Amino acid sequence: MRFFSDNAASVHPAVLEALTRANRVDTAYDGDALSRSLDGAFSDLFETEVAAIWVSSGTAANALALAALCPPYRGIVCHRDSHIENDEAGAPEFYTGGAKLILADGAGAKLSPTSIAERIDAIAIDVHRVQPAAISITNATEYGRVYGPADVAAIGDLAKARGLRFHMDGARFANAVVYSGASPADLTWRAGVEALSFGFIKNGGMSAEVLVCFDTSIADEIRIRRKRAGHLASKGRYLAAQVLALLAEDRWLANARAANEGAATLAAAAGARLLHPVEANEVFLRAAPDEAAGLRARGFEFYDWADGEIRFVVSWDQPPPEVEALAAALARL
């Protein structure tokens, strides 16, 4: 019973069907009909004109977006527990050509205007210090916390006042939308976000993510950088097909809702062991080594996060009996 990562989840049947339908001759790269339709599909979704660019991984989406928003000699403010800091092997620094990640703090891996301001105000304005050029937040965060529209807007206001660009890592954006109840627009561009890495792989996709440019002026540069970075797939229609299949009939939201509901069930069973409020599909709790070993002996797979901490991730396709079995096991601890 796997609660290790939603990266390992199965592919939604509608995605597989869409791939079969796309399996015909069409123009190469991103000139096919499916790829060309992404701008319109995402403009409708976000209620404004956007440029939507497929890539094959969340790391690529994040790094390409940040490379377009931050020059090599500047910095990007992010949480010290963010994915771009801890899990992308220096890709943002590599793609930007050397931009520095400026680490800030906040409970549950959430930044706030206060924590951002305190961090950047501590940087002397002179030629000896890297000056910030952008802010990057993750929604939902690495600890499963969600930024609501007001949270994002407060950071967006700070970014505008300080002349900083604003990026959102949305590897679990669908889960954040479901939890917040906000529209995709209110959670992004209306709150000041200029570029969004929209995650689909964790939410039923196979190998496709989308970089949504609310500032469409950076789209052409990102397309050039995508090719230079080796991420311009020759048969892009297969990436576009996955994304469009999940957008259709709001499957992306239904999948996230199922994952969030499963995590909420686990949270209720875990009680006081919870380390963070459960707002998306991740559950972090305290467990002694013998307790963790006992859970594994019962067939549950999960991640050892830190000393005395373990993490469970509920996937969109997690069978309800598995969720119920784990909840019962947690309640018995």
C-alpha positions in Angstrom: 0.0 0.0 0.0 2.0 2.9 -1.4 1.9 6.3 0.3 5.4 7.2 -0.7 4.8 9.8 -3.4 2.2 10.9 -5.9 5.0 11.0 -8.5 4.5 7.2 -8.6 0.7 7.3 -9.2 -0.8 5.7 -12.2 -1.8 7.6 -15.3 -5.5 8.6 -15.6 -7.3 6.4 -18.2 -8.5 9.6 -20.1 -4.8 10.5 -20.5 -4.0 7.1 -22.1 -7.0 7.4 -24.4 -5.9 10.9 -25.4 -2.4 9.6 -26.2 -3.9 6.9 -28.4 -6.0 9.6 -30.3 -2.9 11.7 -30.7 -1.0 8.8 -32.2 -1.1 10.0 -35.8 1.0 12.1 -38.1 1.1 15.8 -37.3 3.5 18.7 -37.4 6.6 18.2 -35.2 7.6 20.0 -32.0 4.9 22.4 -30.8 3.4 23.2 -34.2 0.7 20.5 -34.0 -3.0 21.3 -33.4 -3.0 20.1 -29.8 0.0 22.2 -28.8 -1.4 25.2 -30.5 -4.6 24.9 -28.6 -2.9 25.2 -25.2 -2.8 29.0 -25.1 -6.6 29.1 -25.6 -7.4 26.4 -23.2 -5.4 27.9 -20.4 -6.5 31.4 -21.2 -10.1 30.2 -20.7 -9.1 28.5 -17.5 -7.4 31.6 -16.0 -9.8 34.1 -17.5 -7.1 36.1 -19.1 -4.7 35.8 -22.1 -1.7 33.6 -21.2 1.0 31.7 -23.0 1.0 28.0 -22.1 4.2 26.0 -22.8 4.6 22.3 -22.2 7.7 20.8 -20.7 8.5 17.3 -19.5 9.2 17.9 -15.8 8.4 20.3 -13.0 12.1 21.0 -12.5 12.3 22.2 -16.1 9.2 24.4 -15.7 10.5 26.0 -12.5 14.0 26.6 -13.9 12.9 27.9 -17.3 10.5 30.3 -15.6 13.1 31.6 -13.2 15.6 32.0 -15.9 13.2 34.3 -17.7 12.4 36.3 -14.5 15.9 36.6 -13.0 19.2 37.6 -14.5 22.4 35.6 -13.7 23.8 38.3 -11.4 20.6 38.6 -9.2 18.8 36.4 -6.6 15.5 34.6 -6.1 13.9 34.7 -2.7 12.5 31.3 -1.7 11.8 29.2 1.4 14.8 27.2 2.6 12.7 24.1 2.4 11.5 24.8 -1.1 11.8 22.3 -3.9 14.0 24.6 -6.0 16.4 24.8 -3.1 16.5 21.1 -1.9 15.3 18.9 -4.7 16.4 20.2 -8.1 20.1 19.6 -8.0 21.0 23.3 -8.7 18.8 23.4 -11.9 17.5 27.0 -11.2 21.1 28.2 -10.7 22.2 26.3 -13.8 19.3 27.5 -16.1 19.6 31.1 -14.9 23.3 31.1 -15.5 24.2 31.6 -11.8 21.4 33.5 -10.0 21.6 33.0 -6.3 18.8 31.4 -4.2 18.1 33.7 -1.2 16.6 31.6 1.6 13.9 32.8 3.9 11.8 31.1 6.6 8.2 30.5 7.5 6.1 27.8 9.2 5.1 24.9 7.0 7.4 26.1 4.2 5.2 29.2 3.7 6.7 32.5 3.1 5.0 35.7 4.2 5.6 39.4 3.3 7.2 39.8 6.7 9.6 36.9 6.3 10.5 38.0 2.8 11.0 41.7 3.8 13.2 40.7 6.8 15.4 38.6 4.5 15.9 41.1 1.8 16.2 44.1 4.1 19.2 42.4 5.7 21.0 42.5 2.3 23.1 45.6 2.1 22.5 47.5 -1.2 26.0 47.6 -2.6 28.1 45.8 -5.3 29.3 43.2 -2.8 25.9 41.6 -2.3 23.6 39.8 -4.6 20.4 41.8 -4.9 17.0 40.0 -5.2 15.1 40.1 -8.5 12.3 37.6 -8.0 10.3 35.7 -5.4 9.3 32.0 -5.8 6.6 30.3 -3.7 5.3 26.8 -3.8 1.5 26.1 -3.7 0.9 23.7 -2.0 4.1 23.9 -0.1 6.6 21.1 0.6 4.7 20.5 3.9 1.3 20.5 2.3 0.3 24.0 3.3 -1.8 26.2 1.0 -1.5 29.8 0.1 -5.0 31.3 -0.3 -5.7 34.2 -2.5 -5.1 36.7 0.3 -1.7 35.1 1.1 -0.6 35.2 -2.5 -1.9 38.8 -3.0 0.0 40.0 0.0 3.3 38.6 -1.4 2.3 40.0 -4.8 1.9 43.5 -3.4 5.3 43.2 -1.7 6.9 42.0 -5.0 5.3 45.0 -6.9 6.4 47.5 -4.3 10.0 46.2 -4.3 10.2 45.7 -8.1 10.5 41.9 -7.9 9.2 39.3 -10.3 6.8 36.6 -8.9 6.8 32.9 -9.7 4.7 30.1 -8.3 5.8 26.5 -8.2 2.5 24.7 -8.7 3.6 21.1 -8.6 0.4 20.5 -6.5 -1.5 23.5 -7.8 -4.6 21.5 -8.3 -4.6 20.4 -4.6 -4.2 24.1 -3.6 -7.1 25.2 -5.8 -9.4 22.5 -4.3 -8.5 23.3 -0.7 -8.7 27.0 -1.0 -11.9 27.0 -3.1 -10.5 29.9 -5.1 -10.5 30.3 -8.8 -7.2 29.6 -10.6 -7.2 33.3 -11.6 -7.6 34.5 -8.0 -4.8 32.2 -6.8 -2.3 33.5 -9.4 -2.3 36.4 -11.8 -4.9 38.5 -10.0 -2.7 38.2 -6.9 0.4 39.3 -8.9 1.9 35.9 -10.0 3.7 36.3 -13.4 4.6 32.7 -14.1 3.2 29.4 -12.9 4.6 25.9 -13.1 1.4 24.0 -13.4 1.8 20.4 -12.2 0.0 17.5 -14.0 2.3 14.5 -13.4 1.5 14.2 -9.8 -2.2 14.5 -10.6 -2.8 11.9 -13.3 -0.5 12.9 -16.0 2.3 10.8 -17.5 5.1 13.1 -18.6 3.8 16.6 -19.1 3.8 19.8 -17.1 2.8 23.3 -18.3 4.6 26.6 -17.7 1.9 29.3 -17.7 3.1 32.8 -18.6 0.7 35.4 -17.3 3.3 38.0 -18.5 3.2 36.8 -22.1 6.3 39.0 -23.0 8.5 36.3 -21.5 7.0 33.4 -23.5 9.3 33.7 -26.6 12.4 33.8 -24.4 11.2 30.7 -22.6 10.6 28.8 -25.8 14.1 29.6 -26.9 15.5 28.5 -23.6 13.4 25.3 -23.7 15.0 24.3 -27.0 18.5 25.2 -25.7 17.9 23.2 -22.5 16.9 20.1 -24.5 13.2 20.2 -23.5 11.6 20.8 -26.9 10.1 17.4 -27.6 9.9 16.5 -31.3 6.4 15.0 -30.8 5.0 17.6 -28.5 1.4 16.6 -29.3 1.8 13.7 -26.8 2.5 16.2 -24.0 -0.3 18.5 -25.0 -2.7 15.6 -25.2 -2.1 14.6 -21.6 -2.7 18.1 -20.3 -5.9 18.7 -22.4 -7.3 15.4 -21.2 -6.9 16.3 -17.6 -8.4 19.8 -18.1 -11.4 18.3 -19.8 -14.4 17.8 -17.5 -12.3 19.2 -14.7 -10.6 15.9 -14.2 -7.6 17.8 -12.7 -9.8 19.1 -9.9 -11.6 15.8 -9.3 -8.2 14.0 -9.0 -6.9 16.5 -6.6 -10.2 16.4 -4.6 -9.9 12.7 -4.2 -6.3 13.0 -3.0 -7.1 15.8 -0.5 -10.0 13.9 0.9 -7.9 10.8 1.5 -5.2 13.0 3.3 -7.9 14.5 5.5 -9.0 11.1 6.5 -5.5 10.2 7.6 -5.2 13.6 9.4 -8.3 12.9 11.5 -6.8 9.5 12.5 -3.4 10.8 13.3 -4.6 13.4 15.7 -2.0 15.1 17.9 0.8 13.4 16.0 0.4 15.8 13.1 3.3 18.1 12.5 1.5 20.4 10.1 -2.1 21.2 9.3 -3.2 19.0 6.4 -4.4 21.2 3.6 -3.5 19.3 0.5 -2.5 15.6 0.0 0.5 15.3 2.3 0.5 14.1 5.9 3.5 14.6 8.2 3.5 13.1 11.6 5.6 12.0 14.5 6.4 8.3 14.9 9.0 6.4 16.9 11.3 4.1 14.9 9.5 1.0 16.2 6.1 2.5 15.2 7.3 3.3 11.7 8.6 -0.3 11.5 5.3 -1.6 12.6 3.5 0.3 9.9 5.8 -1.0 7.3 5.3 -4.5 8.6 1.6 -4.0 7.9 2.4 -3.2 4.3 2.4 0.6 4.2 5.1 2.4 2.2 6.0 5.9 3.1 8.9 8.4 3.4 11.2 8.9 6.4 11.3 12.7 6.5 13.5 13.4 9.5 14.3 12.0 12.9 11.0 11.0 14.4 9.1 12.3 11.4 7.4 10.4 8.6 5.4 11.5 5.5 2.5 10.0 3.7 1.3 11.2 0.3 -2.2 10.3 -0.9 -2.4 9.9 -4.7 -5.3 10.7 -6.9 -5.8 7.0 -7.5 -5.3 5.8 -4.0 -7.8 3.0 -3.4 -10.2 4.0 -0.5 -9.7 0.7 1.3 -5.9 1.5 1.6 -6.7 4.9 3.0 -9.1 3.4 5.5 -6.6 0.7 6.5 -3.8 3.3 7.1 -6.2 5.5 9.1 -7.1 2.6 11.3 -3.4 1.7 11.8 -2.6 5.4 12.7 -5.5 5.5 15.1 -4.1 2.5 16.9 -0.6 4.0 17.4 
